[in-house]
Amino acid sequence: MADLDIPADLLALKRDYYAADARCYEIAAGLPSSVDVVALEANPDPERQADLAEARSERLMLVEEINRHPWLANAENRYARWVALSKAAGEGVAATAE
């Protein structure tokens, strides 16, 4: 469909979002579990927690930019466009990972 031609800038934003999301998971994986911290079996890592807060902030900024993009914001069927965007950006991420 012609109306599902995704703008390149939006596709780049979505790919940046996926990268930021992966970074959040990567940082979180390096932190001790909250259960271990509460049980005093591990110490929190303030530096990594700050890194995680910064990565989450970047991820939030990207998702807000994506949602405000006119291609999505003015869509009659926003869900269909969101799915198309996610699929197209995911395919690009998978292709670059190979």
ZIGISUL-V187576 format. One line per field, one symbol per residue. ss: DSSP state (h for helix, s for strand, l for the rest). psi: psi as a letter, one per 30 degrees, with the letter a starting at -180 (. if undefined). A space follows every 10 residues. Layout:
ss = ???
psi = ???
//
This chain:
ss = lhhhlllhhh hhhhhhhhhh hhhhhhhhhl lllhhhhhll lllllhhhhh hhhhhhhhhh hhhhhhhhlh hhhllllhhh hhhhhhhhhh hhhhhhhl
psi = kefgjkkeee eeeeeeeeee eeeeeeeeff klkfeeeegg flkljeeeee eeeeeeeeee eeeeeeffke eeegkeieee eeeeeeeeee eeeeeff.
//
